[in-house]
Amino acid sequence: MHAPTPTSPALPGIAAEILARVRERKPRVHCITNVVAQSLTANVLLAAGAVPSMTVAPDEIAHFVSSADALVVNLGTLDRERRQSIEIGIDTANAARHPWVLDPVFVDRSPSRRAFAARLVDKKPSVLRLNSLEFASLSGEEPNEQALAAYAREHGAIVALTGATDIIGGGGRMVKIANGDVLMTRVAGMGCAGTALTGAFLAVEPDAWLASAAGLLAFAIAGECAAELARGPGSFAVAIVDALAKLDREMLDARARLA
């Protein structure tokens, strides 16, 4: 697979290629996510061409994960049933050698949640997608490029730090994505949906850094396109689903702002 340098102009084209694979193969992505994000997450995956499943029942989670192509774990609403299912789901994914993404939502708010997330990081996610506060809480370091690279190296995972500018690092590679729109911060579950799209890209692209960078680039550009049509947060939530369904190479090439 391609391995672009951090400033490579090849990334938008690679993102288009991976998105085309998602649309062709229709990978199954199982999401253990929070109740606030489930509907948007499912619709984003469907718009991209993936097939979502959402059960959190401990007695059936292993069956769903074993037949999926990727697993997405989101800690947004972390009740007892989800804790149990997360452990089962991750162990199943690891046994089957399926890629999985961890989104440690709100680990900065609760010591028990932070401890649980740290234990999950030790289970070797393919990708860790989080914001600056969550990274600082888990790593104990200020969120900067050096700390991100060191954490990725220590845990053997790609770290995707999202914010006004997304930074994706790991395996000696790093890229900054300056795309997106402020409306993406005003719709509940938007970050969770972006994590799920990363999972869909990971399902068809074995290079976890490429999958993360490409997935987050596609999501951010779809957000920009949606913002141009939206009248506010409510219509934006619908518009981004439409934008993902229409996203193509021309849009990715024209809009990508990378560093």
LOVO-792603 format. One record per residue (C-alpha): residue number from 1; residue in one letter; x, y, z. Coordinates in Angstrom, 2 decimals, decimal comma. Example, Ala and Ser with C-alpha at 12.3 -4.5 7.8 and 13.67 -1.06 7.14 Angstrom:
<pts>
pt num: 1; residuo: A; px: 12,30; py: -4,50; pz: 7,80 $
pt num: 2; residuo: S; px: 13,67; py: -1,06; pz: 7,14 $
</pts>
This chain:
<pts>
pt num: 1; residuo: M; px: 0,00; py: 0,00; pz: 0,00 $
pt num: 2; residuo: H; px: 0,98; py: 3,65; pz: -0,40 $
pt num: 3; residuo: A; px: 3,03; py: 5,29; pz: 2,34 $
pt num: 4; residuo: P; px: 2,95; py: 9,04; pz: 1,73 $
pt num: 5; residuo: T; px: 5,19; py: 11,44; pz: 3,59 $
pt num: 6; residuo: P; px: 3,35; py: 13,73; pz: 6,04 $
pt num: 7; residuo: T; px: 3,00; py: 16,54; pz: 3,49 $
pt num: 8; residuo: S; px: 2,33; py: 14,27; pz: 0,51 $
pt num: 9; residuo: P; px: -0,24; py: 15,51; pz: -2,02 $
pt num: 10; residuo: A; px: -1,09; py: 11,85; pz: -2,61 $
pt num: 11; residuo: L; px: -3,34; py: 11,57; pz: 0,46 $
pt num: 12; residuo: P; px: -6,56; py: 12,97; pz: -1,10 $
pt num: 13; residuo: G; px: -6,28; py: 10,52; pz: -3,99 $
pt num: 14; residuo: I; px: -5,57; py: 7,66; pz: -1,60 $
pt num: 15; residuo: A; px: -8,59; py: 8,68; pz: 0,47 $
pt num: 16; residuo: A; px: -10,72; py: 8,51; pz: -2,68 $
pt num: 17; residuo: E; px: -9,35; py: 5,05; pz: -3,46 $
pt num: 18; residuo: I; px: -10,10; py: 3,75; pz: 0,03 $
pt num: 19; residuo: L; px: -13,59; py: 5,27; pz: -0,04 $
pt num: 20; residuo: A; px: -14,18; py: 3,51; pz: -3,38 $
pt num: 21; residuo: R; px: -13,18; py: 0,22; pz: -1,72 $
pt num: 22; residuo: V; px: -15,63; py: 0,84; pz: 1,11 $
pt num: 23; residuo: R; px: -18,41; py: 1,44; pz: -1,42 $
pt num: 24; residuo: E; px: -17,48; py: -1,66; pz: -3,39 $
pt num: 25; residuo: R; px: -16,89; py: -4,12; pz: -0,53 $
pt num: 26; residuo: K; px: -19,51; py: -2,80; pz: 1,90 $
pt num: 27; residuo: P; px: -17,59; py: -3,85; pz: 5,02 $
pt num: 28; residuo: R; px: -19,46; py: -4,68; pz: 8,21 $
pt num: 29; residuo: V; px: -18,50; py: -2,36; pz: 11,06 $
pt num: 30; residuo: H; px: -19,71; py: -3,24; pz: 14,53 $
pt num: 31; residuo: C; px: -20,05; py: -0,20; pz: 16,79 $
pt num: 32; residuo: I; px: -20,27; py: -0,32; pz: 20,55 $
pt num: 33; residuo: T; px: -21,13; py: 3,33; pz: 20,85 $
pt num: 34; residuo: N; px: -23,15; py: 5,65; pz: 23,04 $
pt num: 35; residuo: V; px: -26,91; py: 6,04; pz: 22,81 $
pt num: 36; residuo: V; px: -26,60; py: 9,69; pz: 21,76 $
pt num: 37; residuo: A; px: -24,50; py: 8,81; pz: 18,71 $
pt num: 38; residuo: Q; px: -26,06; py: 5,59; pz: 17,44 $
pt num: 39; residuo: S; px: -28,39; py: 6,97; pz: 14,78 $
pt num: 40; residuo: L; px: -25,91; py: 9,46; pz: 13,29 $
pt num: 41; residuo: T; px: -23,14; py: 6,86; pz: 13,40 $
pt num: 42; residuo: A; px: -25,24; py: 4,29; pz: 11,54 $
pt num: 43; residuo: N; px: -26,30; py: 6,83; pz: 8,91 $
pt num: 44; residuo: V; px: -22,73; py: 8,04; pz: 8,33 $
pt num: 45; residuo: L; px: -21,55; py: 4,46; pz: 7,81 $
pt num: 46; residuo: L; px: -24,41; py: 3,72; pz: 5,43 $
pt num: 47; residuo: A; px: -23,76; py: 6,91; pz: 3,48 $
pt num: 48; residuo: A; px: -20,11; py: 5,88; pz: 3,02 $
pt num: 49; residuo: G; px: -21,14; py: 2,41; pz: 1,85 $
pt num: 50; residuo: A; px: -20,43; py: 0,38; pz: 4,99 $
pt num: 51; residuo: V; px: -22,88; py: -1,83; pz: 6,89 $
pt num: 52; residuo: P; px: -23,31; py: -0,93; pz: 10,58 $
pt num: 53; residuo: S; px: -24,41; py: -3,06; pz: 13,50 $
pt num: 54; residuo: M; px: -24,95; py: -1,71; pz: 17,00 $
pt num: 55; residuo: T; px: -25,91; py: -4,38; pz: 19,52 $
pt num: 56; residuo: V; px: -24,36; py: -4,15; pz: 22,99 $
pt num: 57; residuo: A; px: -25,93; py: -7,32; pz: 24,41 $
pt num: 58; residuo: P; px: -23,14; py: -9,33; pz: 26,11 $
pt num: 59; residuo: D; px: -24,67; py: -12,66; pz: 25,07 $
pt num: 60; residuo: E; px: -24,44; py: -11,89; pz: 21,34 $
pt num: 61; residuo: I; px: -21,62; py: -9,37; pz: 20,97 $
pt num: 62; residuo: A; px: -19,01; py: -12,01; pz: 20,15 $
pt num: 63; residuo: H; px: -21,10; py: -13,32; pz: 17,26 $
pt num: 64; residuo: F; px: -21,52; py: -9,84; pz: 15,78 $
pt num: 65; residuo: V; px: -17,85; py: -8,91; pz: 16,15 $
pt num: 66; residuo: S; px: -16,51; py: -12,19; pz: 14,79 $
pt num: 67; residuo: S; px: -18,53; py: -11,73; pz: 11,58 $
pt num: 68; residuo: A; px: -17,66; py: -8,01; pz: 11,23 $
pt num: 69; residuo: D; px: -14,70; py: -6,54; pz: 9,35 $
pt num: 70; residuo: A; px: -13,86; py: -3,96; pz: 12,02 $
pt num: 71; residuo: L; px: -14,89; py: -2,97; pz: 15,54 $
pt num: 72; residuo: V; px: -15,44; py: 0,55; pz: 16,88 $
pt num: 73; residuo: V; px: -15,45; py: 1,05; pz: 20,66 $
pt num: 74; residuo: N; px: -16,82; py: 4,31; pz: 22,04 $
pt num: 75; residuo: L; px: -17,00; py: 5,03; pz: 25,77 $
pt num: 76; residuo: G; px: -19,60; py: 7,80; pz: 25,59 $
pt num: 77; residuo: T; px: -22,32; py: 6,17; pz: 27,69 $
pt num: 78; residuo: L; px: -20,40; py: 3,65; pz: 29,73 $
pt num: 79; residuo: D; px: -22,94; py: 1,57; pz: 31,61 $
pt num: 80; residuo: R; px: -22,33; py: -1,88; pz: 33,09 $
pt num: 81; residuo: E; px: -23,62; py: -3,76; pz: 30,04 $
pt num: 82; residuo: R; px: -21,39; py: -1,78; pz: 27,69 $
pt num: 83; residuo: R; px: -18,33; py: -2,34; pz: 29,85 $
pt num: 84; residuo: Q; px: -18,90; py: -6,09; pz: 29,69 $
pt num: 85; residuo: S; px: -19,60; py: -6,06; pz: 25,96 $
pt num: 86; residuo: I; px: -16,57; py: -3,89; pz: 25,23 $
pt num: 87; residuo: E; px: -14,25; py: -6,41; pz: 26,90 $
pt num: 88; residuo: I; px: -15,86; py: -9,32; pz: 25,05 $
pt num: 89; residuo: G; px: -15,89; py: -7,44; pz: 21,75 $
pt num: 90; residuo: I; px: -12,22; py: -6,44; pz: 21,92 $
pt num: 91; residuo: D; px: -11,09; py: -9,93; pz: 22,91 $
pt num: 92; residuo: T; px: -13,11; py: -11,35; pz: 20,02 $
pt num: 93; residuo: A; px: -11,67; py: -8,84; pz: 17,54 $
pt num: 94; residuo: N; px: -8,12; py: -9,54; pz: 18,70 $
pt num: 95; residuo: A; px: -8,62; py: -13,29; pz: 18,47 $
pt num: 96; residuo: A; px: -9,99; py: -12,93; pz: 14,94 $
pt num: 97; residuo: R; px: -7,26; py: -10,40; pz: 14,02 $
pt num: 98; residuo: H; px: -9,89; py: -7,82; pz: 13,16 $
pt num: 99; residuo: P; px: -8,85; py: -4,14; pz: 13,37 $
pt num: 100; residuo: W; px: -10,51; py: -2,01; pz: 16,03 $
pt num: 101; residuo: V; px: -10,71; py: 1,64; pz: 16,98 $
pt num: 102; residuo: L; px: -10,95; py: 3,06; pz: 20,50 $
pt num: 103; residuo: D; px: -12,67; py: 6,40; pz: 21,16 $
pt num: 104; residuo: P; px: -12,13; py: 7,11; pz: 24,90 $
pt num: 105; residuo: V; px: -14,87; py: 9,71; pz: 25,25 $
pt num: 106; residuo: F; px: -14,79; py: 11,82; pz: 28,43 $
pt num: 107; residuo: V; px: -11,91; py: 10,00; pz: 30,12 $
pt num: 108; residuo: D; px: -10,96; py: 13,41; pz: 31,48 $
pt num: 109; residuo: R; px: -14,23; py: 13,51; pz: 33,46 $
pt num: 110; residuo: S; px: -14,02; py: 10,29; pz: 35,49 $
pt num: 111; residuo: P; px: -11,11; py: 8,43; pz: 37,14 $
pt num: 112; residuo: S; px: -12,84; py: 5,05; pz: 36,75 $
pt num: 113; residuo: R; px: -13,47; py: 5,70; pz: 33,06 $
pt num: 114; residuo: R; px: -9,84; py: 6,75; pz: 32,59 $
pt num: 115; residuo: A; px: -8,60; py: 3,57; pz: 34,29 $
pt num: 116; residuo: F; px: -10,90; py: 1,44; pz: 32,13 $
pt num: 117; residuo: A; px: -9,70; py: 3,20; pz: 28,96 $
pt num: 118; residuo: A; px: -6,05; py: 2,71; pz: 29,96 $
pt num: 119; residuo: R; px: -6,72; py: -1,01; pz: 30,32 $
pt num: 120; residuo: L; px: -8,29; py: -1,06; pz: 26,86 $
pt num: 121; residuo: V; px: -5,28; py: 0,73; pz: 25,35 $
pt num: 122; residuo: D; px: -3,16; py: -2,14; pz: 26,67 $
pt num: 123; residuo: K; px: -5,26; py: -4,46; pz: 24,49 $
pt num: 124; residuo: K; px: -3,65; py: -2,81; pz: 21,43 $
pt num: 125; residuo: P; px: -6,24; py: -0,91; pz: 19,40 $
pt num: 126; residuo: S; px: -5,31; py: -0,35; pz: 15,78 $
pt num: 127; residuo: V; px: -6,29; py: 3,31; pz: 16,16 $
pt num: 128; residuo: L; px: -6,89; py: 5,57; pz: 19,13 $
pt num: 129; residuo: R; px: -9,13; py: 8,54; pz: 18,16 $
pt num: 130; residuo: L; px: -9,45; py: 11,24; pz: 20,82 $
pt num: 131; residuo: N; px: -9,38; py: 14,97; pz: 21,51 $
pt num: 132; residuo: S; px: -6,75; py: 17,04; pz: 23,34 $
pt num: 133; residuo: L; px: -8,32; py: 16,78; pz: 26,80 $
pt num: 134; residuo: E; px: -8,71; py: 13,02; pz: 26,47 $
pt num: 135; residuo: F; px: -5,14; py: 12,61; pz: 25,26 $
pt num: 136; residuo: A; px: -3,75; py: 14,66; pz: 28,16 $
pt num: 137; residuo: S; px: -5,81; py: 12,63; pz: 30,62 $
pt num: 138; residuo: L; px: -4,65; py: 9,27; pz: 29,28 $
pt num: 139; residuo: S; px: -1,02; py: 10,11; pz: 28,56 $
pt num: 140; residuo: G; px: -0,29; py: 12,61; pz: 31,32 $
pt num: 141; residuo: E; px: 1,36; py: 14,81; pz: 28,69 $
pt num: 142; residuo: E; px: 0,47; py: 18,02; pz: 26,91 $
pt num: 143; residuo: P; px: -1,10; py: 17,24; pz: 23,51 $
pt num: 144; residuo: N; px: 1,65; py: 18,07; pz: 21,01 $
pt num: 145; residuo: E; px: 3,31; py: 16,29; pz: 18,12 $
pt num: 146; residuo: Q; px: 6,18; py: 14,90; pz: 20,18 $
pt num: 147; residuo: A; px: 3,92; py: 13,51; pz: 22,90 $
pt num: 148; residuo: L; px: 1,55; py: 12,03; pz: 20,31 $
pt num: 149; residuo: A; px: 4,40; py: 10,28; pz: 18,50 $
pt num: 150; residuo: A; px: 5,82; py: 8,93; pz: 21,77 $
pt num: 151; residuo: Y; px: 2,43; py: 7,62; pz: 22,93 $
pt num: 152; residuo: A; px: 1,79; py: 5,97; pz: 19,56 $
pt num: 153; residuo: R; px: 5,21; py: 4,33; pz: 19,69 $
pt num: 154; residuo: E; px: 4,76; py: 3,14; pz: 23,29 $
pt num: 155; residuo: H; px: 1,37; py: 1,53; pz: 22,64 $
pt num: 156; residuo: G; px: 1,82; py: 0,37; pz: 19,07 $
pt num: 157; residuo: A; px: -1,25; py: 2,22; pz: 17,84 $
pt num: 158; residuo: I; px: -2,00; py: 5,03; pz: 15,46 $
pt num: 159; residuo: V; px: -3,09; py: 8,11; pz: 17,41 $
pt num: 160; residuo: A; px: -5,60; py: 10,41; pz: 15,76 $
pt num: 161; residuo: L; px: -5,86; py: 13,64; pz: 17,73 $
pt num: 162; residuo: T; px: -8,86; py: 15,60; pz: 16,49 $
pt num: 163; residuo: G; px: -9,70; py: 19,27; pz: 16,94 $
pt num: 164; residuo: A; px: -9,54; py: 22,46; pz: 14,91 $
pt num: 165; residuo: T; px: -6,63; py: 20,75; pz: 13,16 $
pt num: 166; residuo: D; px: -6,49; py: 16,95; pz: 13,22 $
pt num: 167; residuo: I; px: -3,10; py: 15,32; pz: 13,80 $
pt num: 168; residuo: I; px: -2,63; py: 11,67; pz: 12,88 $
pt num: 169; residuo: G; px: 0,62; py: 10,06; pz: 13,95 $
pt num: 170; residuo: G; px: 2,30; py: 6,71; pz: 14,41 $
pt num: 171; residuo: G; px: 4,80; py: 4,43; pz: 12,74 $
pt num: 172; residuo: G; px: 7,11; py: 7,33; pz: 12,01 $
pt num: 173; residuo: R; px: 4,48; py: 9,22; pz: 9,99 $
pt num: 174; residuo: M; px: 2,43; py: 12,28; pz: 10,84 $
pt num: 175; residuo: V; px: -0,01; py: 14,51; pz: 8,99 $
pt num: 176; residuo: K; px: -2,10; py: 17,53; pz: 9,94 $
pt num: 177; residuo: I; px: -5,56; py: 18,03; pz: 8,46 $
pt num: 178; residuo: A; px: -6,91; py: 21,58; pz: 8,61 $
pt num: 179; residuo: N; px: -10,29; py: 20,82; pz: 7,03 $
pt num: 180; residuo: G; px: -13,65; py: 20,85; pz: 8,80 $
pt num: 181; residuo: D; px: -16,21; py: 23,36; pz: 10,02 $
pt num: 182; residuo: V; px: -17,29; py: 24,72; pz: 13,39 $
pt num: 183; residuo: L; px: -20,78; py: 23,25; pz: 12,89 $
pt num: 184; residuo: M; px: -19,19; py: 19,84; pz: 13,42 $
pt num: 185; residuo: T; px: -18,78; py: 20,79; pz: 17,10 $
pt num: 186; residuo: R; px: -22,46; py: 21,69; pz: 17,48 $
pt num: 187; residuo: V; px: -24,07; py: 18,35; pz: 16,66 $
pt num: 188; residuo: A; px: -24,08; py: 15,57; pz: 19,28 $
pt num: 189; residuo: G; px: -22,25; py: 12,44; pz: 18,23 $
pt num: 190; residuo: M; px: -20,34; py: 14,01; pz: 15,34 $
pt num: 191; residuo: G; px: -16,93; py: 12,96; pz: 16,66 $
pt num: 192; residuo: C; px: -18,27; py: 9,48; pz: 17,33 $
pt num: 193; residuo: A; px: -19,47; py: 9,23; pz: 13,75 $
pt num: 194; residuo: G; px: -16,04; py: 10,31; pz: 12,51 $
pt num: 195; residuo: T; px: -14,48; py: 7,53; pz: 14,56 $
pt num: 196; residuo: A; px: -16,88; py: 5,03; pz: 12,98 $
pt num: 197; residuo: L; px: -15,96; py: 6,22; pz: 9,48 $
pt num: 198; residuo: T; px: -12,32; py: 5,65; pz: 10,42 $
pt num: 199; residuo: G; px: -13,35; py: 2,11; pz: 11,35 $
pt num: 200; residuo: A; px: -14,94; py: 1,61; pz: 7,93 $
pt num: 201; residuo: F; px: -11,74; py: 2,75; pz: 6,20 $
pt num: 202; residuo: L; px: -9,72; py: 0,48; pz: 8,47 $
pt num: 203; residuo: A; px: -11,92; py: -2,45; pz: 7,45 $
pt num: 204; residuo: V; px: -10,65; py: -2,24; pz: 3,86 $
pt num: 205; residuo: E; px: -7,17; py: -0,69; pz: 4,34 $
pt num: 206; residuo: P; px: -4,58; py: -2,67; pz: 6,35 $
pt num: 207; residuo: D; px: -2,32; py: 0,35; pz: 6,85 $
pt num: 208; residuo: A; px: -3,89; py: 1,86; pz: 9,97 $
pt num: 209; residuo: W; px: -2,18; py: 5,22; pz: 9,53 $
pt num: 210; residuo: L; px: -3,47; py: 5,57; pz: 5,99 $
pt num: 211; residuo: A; px: -6,95; py: 4,44; pz: 7,01 $
pt num: 212; residuo: S; px: -7,06; py: 6,99; pz: 9,85 $
pt num: 213; residuo: A; px: -5,69; py: 9,90; pz: 7,84 $
pt num: 214; residuo: A; px: -7,89; py: 9,14; pz: 4,84 $
pt num: 215; residuo: G; px: -11,03; py: 8,56; pz: 6,89 $
pt num: 216; residuo: L; px: -10,68; py: 11,75; pz: 8,91 $
pt num: 217; residuo: L; px: -9,83; py: 13,76; pz: 5,79 $
pt num: 218; residuo: A; px: -12,96; py: 12,47; pz: 4,07 $
pt num: 219; residuo: F; px: -15,09; py: 13,24; pz: 7,11 $
pt num: 220; residuo: A; px: -13,70; py: 16,75; pz: 7,53 $
pt num: 221; residuo: I; px: -14,21; py: 17,62; pz: 3,87 $
pt num: 222; residuo: A; px: -17,74; py: 16,24; pz: 3,97 $
pt num: 223; residuo: G; px: -18,30; py: 18,55; pz: 6,95 $
pt num: 224; residuo: E; px: -17,14; py: 21,55; pz: 4,95 $
pt num: 225; residuo: C; px: -19,41; py: 20,67; pz: 2,04 $
pt num: 226; residuo: A; px: -22,36; py: 20,17; pz: 4,39 $
pt num: 227; residuo: A; px: -21,77; py: 23,51; pz: 6,13 $
pt num: 228; residuo: E; px: -22,10; py: 25,37; pz: 2,84 $
pt num: 229; residuo: L; px: -25,67; py: 24,09; pz: 2,50 $
pt num: 230; residuo: A; px: -26,82; py: 23,95; pz: 6,12 $
pt num: 231; residuo: R; px: -28,92; py: 26,62; pz: 7,81 $
pt num: 232; residuo: G; px: -27,76; py: 25,57; pz: 11,27 $
pt num: 233; residuo: P; px: -26,83; py: 22,51; pz: 13,36 $
pt num: 234; residuo: G; px: -30,07; py: 20,64; pz: 12,66 $
pt num: 235; residuo: S; px: -29,86; py: 20,78; pz: 8,88 $
pt num: 236; residuo: F; px: -26,10; py: 20,22; pz: 9,09 $
pt num: 237; residuo: A; px: -26,63; py: 16,81; pz: 10,69 $
pt num: 238; residuo: V; px: -28,60; py: 15,78; pz: 7,61 $
pt num: 239; residuo: A; px: -26,35; py: 17,56; pz: 5,12 $
pt num: 240; residuo: I; px: -23,18; py: 15,79; pz: 6,22 $
pt num: 241; residuo: V; px: -24,78; py: 12,41; pz: 5,53 $
pt num: 242; residuo: D; px: -25,69; py: 13,62; pz: 2,04 $
pt num: 243; residuo: A; px: -22,21; py: 15,06; pz: 1,55 $
pt num: 244; residuo: L; px: -20,54; py: 11,77; pz: 2,44 $
pt num: 245; residuo: A; px: -22,74; py: 9,93; pz: -0,04 $
pt num: 246; residuo: K; px: -21,66; py: 12,35; pz: -2,79 $
pt num: 247; residuo: L; px: -18,00; py: 12,69; pz: -1,82 $
pt num: 248; residuo: D; px: -15,60; py: 12,00; pz: -4,69 $
pt num: 249; residuo: R; px: -11,98; py: 12,35; pz: -5,72 $
pt num: 250; residuo: E; px: -12,48; py: 15,78; pz: -7,27 $
pt num: 251; residuo: M; px: -13,86; py: 17,19; pz: -4,01 $
pt num: 252; residuo: L; px: -11,07; py: 15,59; pz: -1,97 $
pt num: 253; residuo: D; px: -8,35; py: 16,89; pz: -4,27 $
pt num: 254; residuo: A; px: -9,78; py: 20,40; pz: -4,45 $
pt num: 255; residuo: R; px: -10,39; py: 20,90; pz: -0,75 $
pt num: 256; residuo: A; px: -7,69; py: 19,02; pz: 1,17 $
pt num: 257; residuo: R; px: -5,55; py: 21,27; pz: 3,39 $
pt num: 258; residuo: L; px: -2,64; py: 19,21; pz: 4,71 $
pt num: 259; residuo: A; px: 0,60; py: 19,93; pz: 6,51 $
</pts>
